[in-house]
């Protein structure tokens, strides 16, 4: 299987487990990372709570560095999702839309580039 992200194709690599699947991007080599990993873990209900469905997305890419002590480094964006069992599909769609809007906006870029917290 393959994922298309920002017009780039990431091809499924050997799964690390049934719950962790890496996808290798077009820049990935033995010495350069370009990996998009999807993960999940099943809800763990208790006698009083149905549990949280947990999933995650991790993106790693080797970057060329300027003005640093090394010439390359690996950047990582790691997003964790924790959604209560029983959440409606519409609520989950709204959460995705809100996060997509955040990541596409100027505040997210400022937060990443300058570690800005107050807007």
Secondary structure as GFF3:
##gff-version 3
##sequence-region A 1 119
A	DSSP	beta_strand	2	5	.	.	.	ID=ss1
A	DSSP	beta_strand	8	12	.	.	.	ID=ss2
A	DSSP	beta_strand	20	24	.	.	.	ID=ss3
A	DSSP	beta_strand	34	41	.	.	.	ID=ss4
A	DSSP	beta_strand	52	64	.	.	.	ID=ss5
A	DSSP	beta_strand	72	84	.	.	.	ID=ss6
A	DSSP	alpha_helix	89	103	.	.	.	ID=ss7
A	DSSP	alpha_helix	106	114	.	.	.	ID=ss8
###
